Amino acid sequence: MLMDQELSRTNVSVIPIVGMGGIGKTTLAQIVYNDHRLVGKFDLKMWASVSMDFDTISITKSIIESASGERCKLSGLDPIQVNFQNLIRGKKFLLVLDDYWSEEYRDWDLLCSPFKVGARGSMIIVTTRSTIVSRILGSVPSYCLKSLNDENCWELMKRRACANRILDNDLQIIGRMIATKCRGLPLAAKTLGSMLHFKDNPVEWRSILESEMWDLRQYKNDIFPALTLSYYYLPPQLKKCFTYCSIFPKNHAFEANELVLQWMAEGFIRPVGKIRPEDLGNDYFKGLLCRSLFQYSHVNVHGQNIYKMHDLIHDMAQLISAHACLRQKDNQATEECTSWRNTRHFSLHFQTLEPVILKGSAWYKNLRTFRVIHENFGNIQVSYDLFLKLKALRVLDLSRLGLDELPDSIDHLKHLRYLNLSENHFRKLPESVTHLFGLQTLKLEQCLQLLELPSKMKNMVSLRHLHLDVKQLNCMPSQFKRKPFLDKLELEWNDVGPNNNGEEILTGLRPHENLELLMINYSGFLLPSWSASFQVSTCRVAATTTSLPLLGNFGI
């Protein structure tokens, strides 16, 4: 249909892919989107997840970010749509709108109004469960996905269960009976097959076949029994890691290492011998990925693999986590609810353009996670008392809120392990941040107005990960040298500005001798005298310099 010459002569064609949840709509769209036959056919390809909570601004921003590879910080529908029109004007584009739910004509009319400036032959693929949506949006007949037959379900399940091993007759017989319970849904077959991969004998397979989970009344005629079984057969150490992810909104894109840092902060990863918790956490992540509870999505602009949870998997995680994980929107009631007292992981989602002040609440006292999400990079302030109410907190995410300052009461968060303050407007942080002696991760990426770091950061003895952009910093805290467990340091100059004092700065940035990898990229003439104390076996250096007369014991 995408290659149809007749459709290429129309302005914008909309092709709906229709089918029930778990039938493979998104997977099919991904295969088509990446098909080699489309190379050169479109000037621009874009992908956006729509989901149940339809919001024109959020969806359009997602499309812009997919097209440009950069975060869209605009607010207000008109400037956002103008920006989008400038990106696609006169271009032949392919756009995938994944998981479209809204059955309102006005929602589609508002969203698609900028599409008209695209070139003839532009195509939009929409995945949806609703035939009503397909009639509202579609300009061509829908592509309807049907359930698999039992034999195909077994073949798909067997691929995941077997890998390179050969199944004996007993396992084959039991496996075929389990496949009939998948109700023709590829997601169920894939998830069950991934679970069976870790089971070796007929007794284990038969216990899954005969599980009472299949007959629970509230799950009748649903995919949930298969998905829930995959959770109950998880190793204990993976269960908390999985259910924690229900705190994220649907279609949330995440990077493996970032999620692992949060698991570490929550205490889900226990040290084993000399294995780093980061490495153990990555093994946990791979364990959930190979069981099909996470799925690969795409590669971001930084070359990192990005993953998502299928929305049905997400629903299952929410069901299991019950009241332990709570996501609240700004238009919901904010009064304290008795059931919230058991909440440990809390996500607050704002879409309003009105100013917001984050205040403390009595029921916050048992929270381990507090995340604030604002779709419109809004006007947010943090009250002094908020941190006084969060004394059990492990993870705090206040990124992308446009904050101008942070109260110095943050030092009351004695148990805090993870703090994300990226993409805010701070010029400086309160010195009290350095009293967070248990903090493992501090993220300050894209804080473009940040001029200096707190002077006593050397006191943060537990800090393992510091993520920041230092292009605008006036100085770094003294005694970096006091970080004996720092294993990687990357220093890069862009040679922009009136003063090229790279050599002087490099002289003052002597790291600890335990450093394993040092990357230097600047156009100076000399390496510092401290380089002589580094041995080839412990440090490798890449330096872009005109001459290197002071190499010492560096390994180049």
C-alpha positions, 0 to 999 in steps of 0.5 A: 500500500505504501508503494502504490503509485495511485496513492503517491499522486494524492496529498496525504494518505492515511492507512489504518492498521486495526486489530485487538491488543497484543495482535502485533499492530506496532510490530507490523508498523515497525517492520514496514517503517524500517523496510529497505524498499522505502529507502529514498522514497520519503524525505522524512520519516517520523514516529509518535506514540499517541496512547489513550490520553489524547493531547494534541500538543504532546503528540505534535511535540513527539512528532517534531522530536522524532523528525529533528532528533532534539527535544522540543521545548516550545509551549502552546499549540500554535507555535508548536504547529508552526514549527512542525509545518516548517519541518515538513513543508514541501517534503514527502513524509512517512509518519506512524501514529502508534496506538491511536484511541480518540474517536473524536473528529475534532481531535483528528482535525486539530492534529492533522491540520499541519500535514497539508503542507507536506508534499504529494505522496506523503503517508500516515500509518495509524495503529488502532484497536478501534474500527471507528478510529479507522473510519475517522482517519483512514483515507484508504481501506484498513489493514486488519490483523487477525488472530493466529491459529493454534499452530502458528501460535505454537511455532512462535512460542517454540522459537522463544522457548527452544532457542537452539535446543530440541524439545522432546515429545512430552514438551512438544505435546504440553507446549501445543496445549499451552499455545491454545490458551494464547487465544491467537495473540502473538504477544501472549505466545511470545511472552509465554515462550520467553518464560518457558525458555527457562524451564527444562522439564515437563513437570514445570511446563505442565504446572503452567498449563494447569495453573488456576490463573487461566480460569480467574473470572476477571481475566476470562477471554483476555490476554492477562492470564498469559502475561500474569503467569510470566510475572509469577514465574520471574526470579524474585530479584526481578519482580520488584524491578519489573513492577517499579516500571508501572510508575512510568506513563504508558509508551514511556521510552527508557534507556537501560543504564538510566533505569538501572541507576534507579533500581540501585537507588531503590535497593532492588540490586544487592551486591554480589561479591565484587560484581558492581551493582551497575553490572548486576542491574544490567543483567537484571535488565537483560533478564526482563528483556529476554522474557519479552517484558521489555521490548526494543524501540529505537536508537536515540540521537546519542546512539543509545538503545531505547526500550518500552513496555507494551501497553498491555504489559504496562497494564499488567504491571499496574495491576500487580503493583496495586497501591504501591505505585501511583500516577496522578494527573493535575486534573485529579483530586489532590486530597489525601486518600486512605489507600495512598498511605501504602504508596511507595512510588509516586509520579505526578503528571502536569499538562497545565500552562498555569504556574504550579507550586509543589507542596508537601503532604502528610502522606508523602512520608513513606514515599521512596520515589517522587517523579514530576512530569510536565509536558509543557516545560511549565512554570514550576516552583518547589516549596520549602516544605516539600522536602520536609515531607519526603524523609524516606525518599530514595529517588527524586526526579525534577527534570525538565520542569524549568526550575529556577531554584531549589530550596536548601531544605533538600538536605533533609532527604537523608536517604536520597540515592538518585537526584535528576535535575536535568533541563532546568534553569538553575544558576547554582545549586544550594550548598546543602546538596553536598550534605546528601552523603548517600547520593549515588547519582546526580544528573544535571544535563542540559542545565544551560544556565548553571555556572558553578557546582557546590564547593564541597562536593568532595564530601559526597562520598557515595556519588558514583555517577555525575552527569552534566554539561560543563560548557558554561561552568565558571569553575569545577569544585576543588579536589576532584583528585579526591575521587579514588573510585572515579574510573572514567574522565572525559575532557573536551574543549570546543575552542569557542571564546576569546581565551584559549586557556585549555593548558592551564585548565588541564593542569588544574584537573589532576585526577586520582592515579586510580583512573582507568580511562582518561579521554582528552580532546583539545588543541593545546601544545602540552600535556600537564606535568602530572601526566608523568605519574600515570602508568600505561597499564592504568590509563589510556589517553586520546589527545588532539594536540599539535605536539606532545612533548610531555607524554611521561608514562601515558599510553596514547 
